[in-house]
Amino acid sequence: MHPYKNPKDNSGVIAYEIGDDYIIAQFQDGSAYLYNYKCAGKGNIEKMKTLAVAGEGLTTFINQVVKDRYAKKVHSP
């Protein structure tokens, strides 16, 4: 996992992992979710990857666009 570098330091996302067709986002409570092309759509996953690398906007995008369209929960707090 790579640390999510939010310049305002107010993000729900704290780390991420990027793969060819997926992204895993880890949140402040320790939970982590796998989002992939099949569940969230290719365009959304590619946007999430861009936001993750930029370190800004990923939490908002998940909350407003992707919501609960994750493939699975990969870690529980």
C-alpha positions as CSV (number, residue, x, y, z in Angstrom):
1,M,0.0,0.0,0.0
2,H,1.1,3.5,-0.8
3,P,0.3,6.4,1.6
4,Y,-2.4,8.7,0.3
5,K,-0.9,12.2,0.4
6,N,-3.7,14.6,0.9
7,P,-2.4,18.1,1.2
8,K,-5.2,19.2,3.4
9,D,-4.7,16.1,5.6
10,N,-8.5,15.6,6.0
11,S,-9.1,12.6,3.9
12,G,-10.9,9.4,4.8
13,V,-8.5,7.5,2.6
14,I,-5.1,6.9,4.1
15,A,-3.5,4.4,1.6
16,Y,-4.1,2.8,-1.7
17,E,-2.8,0.0,-4.0
18,I,-3.2,0.2,-7.8
19,G,-3.4,-2.8,-10.2
20,D,-4.1,-3.1,-13.9
21,D,-7.9,-3.3,-13.4
22,Y,-8.4,-2.4,-9.8
23,I,-7.6,-0.1,-6.9
24,I,-7.7,-0.9,-3.2
25,A,-8.5,2.0,-0.9
26,Q,-7.8,1.9,2.8
27,F,-9.7,4.2,5.1
28,Q,-8.8,5.8,8.5
29,D,-10.8,3.2,10.4
30,G,-8.5,0.5,9.0
31,S,-11.0,-1.0,6.5
32,A,-9.9,-1.5,3.0
33,Y,-12.0,-2.1,-0.1
34,L,-11.2,-3.5,-3.6
35,Y,-12.8,-1.6,-6.4
36,N,-12.5,-3.2,-9.9
37,Y,-13.6,-2.6,-13.5
38,K,-16.4,-5.2,-13.2
39,C,-18.0,-3.6,-10.1
40,A,-17.3,0.1,-10.5
41,G,-16.6,0.5,-14.2
42,K,-13.3,1.1,-16.1
43,G,-13.7,4.8,-16.3
44,N,-14.4,5.2,-12.6
45,I,-11.4,3.0,-11.7
46,E,-9.1,4.9,-13.9
47,K,-10.3,8.2,-12.4
48,M,-9.8,6.8,-8.9
49,K,-6.2,5.8,-9.9
50,T,-5.5,9.3,-11.1
51,L,-6.9,10.9,-7.9
52,A,-5.0,8.5,-5.7
53,V,-1.7,9.3,-7.3
54,A,-2.5,13.1,-7.2
55,G,-3.4,12.7,-3.5
56,E,-6.6,14.7,-3.7
57,G,-10.3,14.0,-4.3
58,L,-10.4,10.3,-3.9
59,T,-12.6,10.1,-0.8
60,T,-15.1,12.6,-2.3
61,F,-15.2,10.6,-5.6
62,I,-15.8,7.4,-3.7
63,N,-18.6,9.0,-1.6
64,Q,-20.3,10.7,-4.5
65,V,-19.8,8.5,-7.5
66,V,-18.6,5.0,-6.7
67,K,-20.4,4.6,-3.3
68,D,-20.8,0.9,-2.4
69,R,-19.8,-0.5,-5.8
70,Y,-16.8,-2.3,-4.5
71,A,-15.9,-5.9,-5.3
72,K,-15.1,-6.9,-1.7
73,K,-14.0,-5.7,1.6
74,V,-10.4,-6.9,2.0
75,H,-9.6,-5.7,5.5
76,S,-11.8,-5.0,8.5
77,P,-10.7,-2.8,11.5
